[in-house]
Amino acid sequence: MISSEMENAGPDIAIVNATILPMGGAAMIERGSLTIRGDSIAAVGSASEVDINGARRVIDAEGRVVMPGFVNCHTHIASNMLLRGLLEDVQLFEWLGTMWKLKRNFDPETLYWASLMGLVEMVKSGMTCFNEHFDAYAVTPQTEALKKVPLRATLGYGFADRGVYADVKDWAWKALDSFGDKVDAYHGSGNDRVHVALSPHAPYSCGPEMFRRVREVADAYGLVIHTHLSEGPQEIAYVAETYGTRPVQWLNDLGFLKPDVTAAHCTQLDDTDIRILAETGTKIAHCPCCNAKLDSGTLRLRSVREAGITVGLATDGPASHNSLDMFQEMKFAGMIHKDKNHDVEFLKTRELLEMSTCEAAKAMNRPETGTLVPGQKADVIIVDLDKPHCLPVYDVAAALVYSARAEDVVTTICDGRILMENREVAGIDEAEIRARFRERALALRDRSL
């Protein structure tokens, strides 16, 4: 029972004098205040509307923007941190084959330091929630790293049984058959920040029996699913030759597609695919930077949005995008889709901000975050636009999307806890993490290639 003294206590954190972007369609608040109590947002509004009396901590955000933390609805952290910049200027399947040579030599200690490095990079770029796809490597090191850098995460266990990932076939089937153990160990841990999910790799690396089994396990435990789908021409050709259809239509025929599925990429959709995704409620994680870099195609975003499909922005992993930076993703998404649609009015700045926050949260089925609304989880960032590359700020949304950079994030709060303030990440030795990560990554390269 909560005592009256606790009920009357002031908020844990009050952010004042801020330009607030609540997202979710809400209007910008100038000279606003936001309060946090425990792990949740208590109040948001103008200074006259929000009571900050008794606040344990007051943060003056004069001249700064307060907004929801970015939500990265499709990424690969530890594995791709280790592979960043190793293989450039190649096609997707050549890239995947070379990457697998290193992945076969991963060890838990290396993955732990890589996970920490990735989490630090995300905190410093304003990401407070991410959707991890473990493409055939160990999950435990990242769960340990999340105890040091406690972001909100959905950790998708990666399964495959053919193609480049055939080596993990036996492990994948055993893991699926005992998945309840992983649910018991990790799902809802860290004050419900950490969820587990099922991540069959792709239609070219998982057979129909595996997709059916993933669906059975997801339904049995009420878990979400996170997979790659219709990522490139090679995938389309493989499914056509093997099953006589297209990837989206094949998975739909298997009864796999439902609202609990996040499908990454979807660059090769036809009209029937789009209709199926809309009818099944399947959601899309859109990764424009890596798709362009690997020549995988460009999502038909206008058609997808017109069909009512939920689409969030995502960076993919730092091996294919090279950066965990949603500012880059927003800027590139805005430019490439204006170009592809021959329409400069398509995908406005506020829409891009929504896609990187609340829409991305919906796309990865984490609706508790992505907006600054009382009762939502307190995942908040403060961005300093008083920088030479942002000034003058005629329009806050335009400055955030087209001018700001990851290093302009000065404060990151997740679950009501200040993880970074004045660019310093709390509770870690960043220099040690960088050194350990660098040493482990170079050793992995040397023994693998």
VENPELIN-V939172 format. One record per helix or strand of 2 or more residues. SS is the DSSP state (H for helix, E for strand). FROM is the first residue (numbers start at 1). TO is the last residue. Records with the same first field share a line. If there is no record, write none. Layout:
SS = FROM-TO + FROM-TO
This chain:
H = 4-8 + 78-83 + 92-103 + 108-124 + 140-148 + 163-177 + 179-186 + 189-192 + 208-221 + 233-243 + 247-253 + 271-280 + 288-293 + 301-306 + 326-341 + 349-355 + 358-363 + 396-403 + 406-408 + 430-448
E = 13-21 + 29-37 + 40-46 + 57-60 + 64-68 + 70-75 + 127-134 + 152-159 + 194-200 + 225-229 + 261-265 + 283-286 + 311-313 + 380-384 + 409-414 + 417-421 + 424-425
